[in-house]
Amino acid sequence: MFVVKTQILENYGAHYESGRCADGMNYWKMKGGNDFIVNDLDRPQDAMAFIMSAFSENTVGYKEFPTQVVSLYEWEAELASLDEDYRKFLLSQALVVSPKTGSQITKGL
């Protein structure tokens, strides 16, 4: 199992104007992201490609794309160093997915 982490960008310029860079109306801001727990794949690059294909967005107002892939073991080790309440929150927000179920998401572990 792998965990693919994503980054979200929001374009504030798209709320009131065209949001297009060519018009000078873009104002992108980094937002959070998601942790996708990917089952049923054997290679990290396959997990990242699956998340890109099934869950990424790319519009003038919103983008979400994969930034990192780690093993489930590595992700759990990262979580172990965090505050207990925050760790529980991240576990509850994790999105469990599989190429066998397409874009179906189960939330939380």
Order of alpha helices (4+ residues) and beta strands (2+ residues): beta-alpha-beta-beta-alpha-beta-beta-alpha-alpha-beta-beta
